[in-house]
Structure formats: C-alpha cells, structure tokens
Amino acid sequence: MDGNRRYARNLGQPVIVGHQRGAKTAGNILEWWLRFMPNTATYSHPGPGPKYVTVWAFSAENFKRSREELEGLFCLMTAEFKSLAFTSIVHLFQIRVRVIGNKEGLPRELLDSIELLEDSTAMYSRLFLQVAVGYGGRDEIVRSVRKVLASGGEVTEDSISEATFCAQVGVPPVELIVRTSERRYVSIYFPGYTYFARISNIASLTGRAGFSYGIRRLLSCTSSTSYGHS
C-alpha cells in the first residue's frame, strides 16, 4: 500500500486523508479478491484465485514518521481491525486474518484490536489474509537470527527461514508482488520467500482510481493461473 501521503498532498489535504483512502482501497481489494474465488455463496468465477493475500500496511520504517501522523495511523488501523473482525464477508468466506510484523511500539488499543481480529477468525482455514504491520525485511532477518541463537540452535539458511514470520503462520512462498506508483523494487519484502515472485507495477498511487482498475486486472489474470498453495 504505497503512495497514500503523495495522494493526499496532490489534493492539498492532510496526509491522514490519504491513509483513510488507502484503507478504503484495502477493503475493496478484499472484495475484488473474493470475486475470483469459485463456488461461493455470493460470487462465482471459474478460476482458482489466490488462497493467500498479504497487504503491507505499515512498515518498520514508518515508525520514524511524525507523532501526529503515527497517532492518526494507529487510530485508523485500530478502527479498521475492529470493523474487519465483525465484517460478514470475512466470516462468510471463512478468512483467517493474521497480523504479522514487529508489534513493539504499537499502542495498547491497537494491539487489542489485533487480538480481537485474530481470535475472531482463528477457526477458519479456507482463505488467509495477512496484514503486515511494523514489518521490515532487514528487521525480520535480525529477529530471526536472534531467535535461532536464543534457542541454542545453529544459524543456517533453514533455521533462519523457520524463524521468519511467514514460516510461523504457515504462509507459502510469495508468487506475485504488486507495487504501486511505479515503484520497481521489493523493499526487502519477505526475504527468502520471494525468490521466484513476479513483480507487477501499477502506475498509480493506492488511493487513485487507476489502482482499483489495476488490481482488478491483476486478479482477473491470476484467476486463470496455477498458484499451487497461494
């Protein structure tokens, strides 16, 4: 989810307006994703669609932003997570939602909303939505190595991989990465899980209408692609 601040500034609005629009777009992505899942009570489509979708909502580097922006972001995420916990479409399609990343530094109210969301969907195993909050690739590498050392294990490629967030929640390797606003780098996104991932660029900011079109087009394409586990 990239370009929320630029979107707001282009409109001459406070940055929180861009984040609010980005949150709305994230909700739309959830609905578009489900439109390409077959044999559902609401939508029907011949393609298999991806079983796992991850939205990178808040990076580890975002903690460096102004106090005012962080307070607005934390408040927005708290409200969105609480709402998602009671959203009928999540339960209709039996989506398990996990929030992954470094949660240190997050306010108590936001942590409570994360716990509520995860607990309310913990029984599902049909589809999986991951929301990355406080996530950074370099931070994950450091934490994974520390976890291996703390357990008394040997630091190897396998032991580090087993300590990553993806391994802990059982997410398979990433097959498609969508970047907005023409960004052509992966920002050390899930190191070790993106070796063979395709990167698709959408030349639009998250909040713009062009982004909506791009996501629908991508989901339409992936619905006819063999995705294995994802």
C-alpha positions as CSV (number, residue, x, y, z in Angstrom):
1,M,0.0,0.0,0.0
2,D,2.2,2.8,-1.3
3,G,1.6,6.5,-2.1
4,N,-1.1,7.4,0.4
5,R,0.8,10.6,1.5
6,R,1.5,11.6,-2.0
7,Y,-2.1,11.1,-2.9
8,A,-3.2,13.4,-0.1
9,R,-0.6,16.1,-0.9
10,N,-1.6,16.1,-4.5
11,L,-5.1,17.0,-3.3
12,G,-3.8,19.6,-0.9
13,Q,-5.2,17.5,2.0
14,P,-3.7,16.3,5.3
15,V,-1.8,13.0,5.0
16,I,-4.4,11.2,7.1
17,V,-6.8,11.7,4.3
18,G,-4.6,9.7,2.1
19,H,-4.3,6.9,4.7
20,Q,-8.1,6.8,5.0
21,R,-8.4,6.5,1.3
22,G,-5.8,3.7,1.3
23,A,-7.8,1.9,4.0
24,K,-10.9,2.1,1.8
25,T,-8.9,0.7,-1.1
26,A,-7.7,-2.2,1.1
27,G,-11.3,-3.1,1.8
28,N,-12.0,-3.0,-2.0
29,I,-9.1,-5.3,-2.6
30,L,-10.6,-7.8,-0.2
31,E,-13.9,-7.8,-2.1
32,W,-12.2,-8.0,-5.5
33,W,-10.1,-10.9,-4.3
34,L,-13.2,-12.8,-3.3
35,R,-14.9,-12.2,-6.6
36,F,-12.4,-14.5,-8.1
37,M,-12.9,-17.4,-5.7
38,P,-15.1,-20.2,-7.1
39,N,-18.2,-21.8,-5.7
40,T,-19.0,-19.1,-3.2
41,A,-22.4,-18.1,-1.9
42,T,-22.0,-14.6,-3.3
43,Y,-19.6,-14.6,-6.2
44,S,-18.7,-17.2,-8.9
45,H,-15.7,-17.4,-11.2
46,P,-14.1,-20.4,-13.0
47,G,-10.6,-19.5,-11.9
48,P,-9.0,-20.7,-8.6
49,G,-7.8,-17.4,-7.4
50,P,-5.0,-17.0,-4.8
51,K,-5.6,-18.6,-1.4
52,Y,-3.2,-16.3,0.4
53,V,-3.1,-12.5,0.2
54,T,-0.8,-10.2,2.2
55,V,-1.2,-6.4,2.5
56,W,1.8,-4.5,3.7
57,A,0.0,-1.7,5.6
58,F,2.7,-0.3,7.9
59,S,6.5,-0.8,7.6
60,A,9.1,-0.8,10.4
61,E,10.5,2.4,8.8
62,N,7.1,4.1,9.2
63,F,7.7,4.3,13.0
64,K,10.1,7.2,12.1
65,R,7.2,9.4,10.9
66,S,5.8,12.3,12.9
67,R,3.9,11.7,16.2
68,E,0.8,13.3,14.7
69,E,0.8,11.0,11.6
70,L,1.5,7.9,13.7
71,E,-1.3,8.7,16.1
72,G,-3.6,9.1,13.1
73,L,-2.4,5.8,11.6
74,F,-2.7,3.9,14.8
75,C,-6.2,5.2,15.4
76,L,-7.2,4.3,11.8
77,M,-5.8,0.8,12.0
78,T,-7.5,0.2,15.3
79,A,-10.8,1.1,13.8
80,E,-10.3,-0.9,10.7
81,F,-9.2,-4.1,12.5
82,K,-12.2,-3.8,14.9
83,S,-14.5,-3.4,11.9
84,L,-13.0,-6.3,10.0
85,A,-13.5,-8.6,13.0
86,F,-17.2,-8.1,12.6
87,T,-17.4,-7.9,8.8
88,S,-19.8,-10.5,7.5
89,I,-17.8,-11.2,4.3
90,V,-14.8,-12.3,6.4
91,H,-16.9,-14.9,8.1
92,L,-18.9,-15.9,5.0
93,F,-15.8,-16.8,3.1
94,Q,-14.1,-18.2,6.2
95,I,-11.0,-16.0,6.0
96,R,-8.3,-16.3,8.7
97,V,-6.7,-13.0,9.3
98,R,-3.2,-12.7,10.8
99,V,-1.3,-9.5,11.6
100,I,2.5,-10.1,11.2
101,G,5.4,-8.0,12.0
102,N,7.2,-6.4,14.9
103,K,4.4,-5.2,17.2
104,E,6.7,-3.5,19.7
105,G,5.9,0.2,19.9
106,L,2.2,-0.3,18.9
107,P,-0.3,1.3,21.4
108,R,-2.3,-1.0,23.6
109,E,-5.7,-0.2,21.9
110,L,-4.2,-1.2,18.5
111,L,-2.8,-4.4,20.0
112,D,-6.2,-5.2,21.5
113,S,-7.9,-4.8,18.1
114,I,-5.3,-7.1,16.5
115,E,-6.0,-9.7,19.1
116,L,-9.8,-9.4,18.6
117,L,-9.4,-9.8,14.8
118,E,-7.1,-12.8,15.0
119,D,-9.2,-14.5,17.7
120,S,-12.5,-14.0,15.8
121,T,-11.1,-15.7,12.6
122,A,-8.7,-18.2,14.2
123,M,-11.1,-21.1,13.4
124,Y,-11.0,-20.6,9.7
125,S,-8.7,-22.3,7.2
126,R,-10.3,-21.7,3.7
127,L,-8.6,-18.4,2.8
128,F,-5.8,-16.5,4.5
129,L,-5.3,-12.7,4.7
130,Q,-2.1,-11.4,6.3
131,V,-1.7,-7.7,7.2
132,A,1.9,-6.7,7.7
133,V,2.2,-4.1,10.5
134,G,5.6,-2.9,11.8
135,Y,7.2,-5.2,9.2
136,G,10.6,-4.7,7.7
137,G,12.8,-7.2,5.8
138,R,16.0,-6.3,7.5
139,D,14.3,-6.3,10.9
140,E,12.9,-9.7,10.2
141,I,16.4,-11.1,9.3
142,V,17.9,-9.7,12.6
143,R,15.0,-11.0,14.7
144,S,15.1,-14.5,13.0
145,V,18.9,-14.8,13.7
146,R,18.4,-13.7,17.3
147,K,15.5,-16.2,17.7
148,V,17.7,-19.1,16.5
149,L,20.6,-18.1,18.8
150,A,18.3,-17.7,21.8
151,S,17.0,-21.3,21.2
152,G,20.6,-22.6,21.1
153,G,20.3,-23.6,17.5
154,E,22.8,-23.4,14.7
155,V,22.4,-20.4,12.4
156,T,21.8,-21.9,9.0
157,E,19.6,-21.0,6.0
158,D,17.0,-23.5,7.1
159,S,16.9,-22.4,10.8
160,I,16.6,-18.7,9.8
161,S,13.8,-19.5,7.4
162,E,11.9,-21.4,10.0
163,A,12.1,-18.4,12.3
164,T,10.5,-15.9,9.9
165,F,7.0,-14.5,10.2
166,C,5.8,-16.4,7.1
167,A,7.1,-19.7,8.5
168,Q,5.4,-19.1,11.8
169,V,2.0,-18.6,10.3
170,G,2.4,-21.2,7.6
171,V,2.4,-18.9,4.5
172,P,3.9,-20.4,1.4
173,P,6.5,-18.6,-0.9
174,V,5.2,-15.4,-2.5
175,E,4.3,-15.8,-6.2
176,L,3.2,-12.2,-7.1
177,I,4.2,-8.8,-5.7
178,V,2.1,-5.8,-6.6
179,R,3.9,-2.4,-6.3
180,T,2.1,0.9,-6.8
181,S,3.2,4.3,-8.1
182,E,5.6,2.7,-10.5
183,R,7.9,1.5,-7.7
184,R,10.1,-1.3,-9.1
185,Y,11.9,-2.6,-6.0
186,V,10.6,-5.0,-3.4
187,S,11.9,-3.2,-0.2
188,I,13.3,-6.4,1.1
189,Y,9.8,-7.8,1.3
190,F,9.8,-11.3,2.9
191,P,13.4,-12.2,2.2
192,G,13.7,-15.9,1.5
193,Y,10.1,-16.1,0.3
194,T,10.2,-14.0,-2.8
195,Y,12.9,-15.7,-4.9
196,F,10.6,-16.6,-7.8
197,A,8.0,-14.0,-7.3
198,R,6.7,-12.0,-10.2
199,I,6.6,-8.2,-9.7
200,S,3.8,-6.3,-11.2
201,N,3.8,-2.5,-11.2
202,I,0.7,-0.3,-11.2
203,A,1.4,3.2,-12.4
204,S,-0.9,4.8,-9.8
205,L,-1.0,5.7,-6.2
206,T,-3.0,3.5,-3.8
207,G,-5.8,6.0,-3.5
208,R,-6.4,6.7,-7.2
209,A,-9.0,5.0,-9.4
210,G,-6.2,3.7,-11.6
211,F,-5.0,1.5,-8.8
212,S,-8.5,0.0,-8.5
213,Y,-8.5,-0.9,-12.1
214,G,-5.0,-2.4,-11.9
215,I,-5.8,-4.6,-9.0
216,R,-9.0,-5.9,-10.7
217,R,-7.0,-6.6,-13.9
218,L,-4.3,-8.5,-11.9
219,L,-6.8,-10.6,-10.1
220,S,-8.5,-11.4,-13.4
221,C,-5.2,-12.6,-14.8
222,T,-4.2,-14.6,-11.7
223,S,-7.6,-16.3,-11.6
224,S,-6.5,-18.4,-14.6
225,T,-3.0,-19.1,-13.3
226,S,-2.0,-22.2,-11.4
227,Y,-1.0,-20.9,-8.0
228,G,-0.3,-24.1,-6.1
229,H,-0.7,-23.1,-2.4
230,S,-1.0,-19.3,-2.9
